[in-house]
Each structure stands twice: as structure tokens, then as C-alpha cells.
């Protein structure tokens, strides 16, 4: 009842519409495993003639792909300098396709950069912080992303008085993937940021 609906942009009760099967790649066996994904429905969006159902992917699932997002990030973490070890990447992603490995590596890098900028903007609004970073080497970008996550944990820890574990990187990457790969025109009613994601993760109510 606090976050805006991603379909209509208004705050209202969340309604579940149903469940669908979704395939996710098991990198150990290089086979796909079925999971259940819930679908939400928004009657306000339906009345306005907009898309009114949405599959809610868990953070480890990449949109429109069966490669696990957390495995793709681990590939980047294992080789942050931009040089891809395709044997290791194959083990992490569960695929033998070099084109697929390279595409996922470049996506993780590009979307991590977006996530860093959003995290810096969040911290700038909540506490004095450094200006937005410019173009960085691959390895520096990874270290900056982790430092941003740690800074958010420190900030939210001071606010709540509680100790927080460092969230998984996919928590901040997944919204970027969903937004950047969406085929739906952005309605502009809610700015693209990570505030709702961060607020939900550190919610102590």
C-alpha cells in the first residue's frame, strides 16, 4: 500500500491474477528448470486500456532469458577486467554459446553502470555523497558498485539502528534489467529509481 503500481502508476492494493511456469538455466547440469512466477493484475490500467497484467520475476531471473541473473553477475565478478574466460563463463552460465556469454557479460556491465548511477542519486538525496562517476574501467566499476551497496547498508543501518547484511547484487540490478528490456513505453508517472526496492529490502516494520 506504499509503492506505486508498475502498471497504472497509482498506489493501491496488490491483486494476484495467477501463476505461470518459467524456465531458468541450471548452470551445473546445463538444463532448464521450471519455476512458478506470479502474475499481478491491475483493474485501473485495464479501464484505461493499458497493459493490465504483469509477470513478477524474482530477482535472480533475467527478463526474456533463461540464464540466471545471479550467475551472469558472478561471471562479471570473476573477470571484472573485461577479458572473458569462456571456459569459466560456460561453467557459470550453463551454456556453450560464446555469443551468449559475451552478450550477458556486456549487459551486466552496462546495467551495473546504470545501477551505480541510481544508487549515487539515492545516496545524494539521503546524505552528502560523491558526484556521479564518469566512464570507469570494468574492474573499477565493479568495486564502485559494491561500495555503493555498502554505503546504502550503512545509511539504512543508521536510520533503523539495526545491522543489515549486504543485499545480493541482483536486488539492484534486476529493476534495471526489467526497465531497460521492457517493450512497454514508460508512462512517466513514477521516476525510474531504486528507492522502492531499497525501502522494501530494509523495511523493519
C-alpha positions, 0 to 999 in steps of 0.5 A: 500500500506504499509503492506505486503500481508498475502498471497504472502508476497509482498506489493501491492494493496488490491483486494476484491474477495467477501463476505461470511456469518459467524456465531458468538455466541450471548452470551445473547440469546445463538444463532448464528448470521450471519455476512458478512466477506470479502474475499481478493484475491491475483493474485501473490500467485495464479501464484505461486500456493499458497493459493490465497484467504483469509477470513478477520475476524474482530477482535472480531471473533475467527478463526474456532469458533463461540464464540466471541473473545471479550467475551472469553477475558472478561471471562479471565478478570473476573477470571484472577486467573485461577479458572473458574466460569462456571456459569459466563463463560456460561453467557459470552460465550453463551454456556453450554459446560464446555469443551468449556469454559475451552478450550477458557479460556486456549487459551486466556491465552496462546495467551495473553502470546504470545501477551505480548511477541510481544508487549515487542519486539515492545516496545524494538525496539521503546524505552528502555523497560523491558526484556521479562517476564518469566512464570507469574501467570494468574492474573499477566499476565493479568495486564502485558498485559494491561500495555503493551497496555498502554505503546504502547498508550503512545509511539504512543501518543508521536510520533503523539502528539495526545491522543489515547484511549486504543485499545480493547484487541482483536486488539492484540490478534486476529493476534495471534489467526489467526497465531497460528490456521492457517493450512497454513505453514508460508512462512517466508517472513514477521516476525510474529509481531504486528507492522502492526496492531499497525501502522494501529490502530494509523495511523493519516494520 
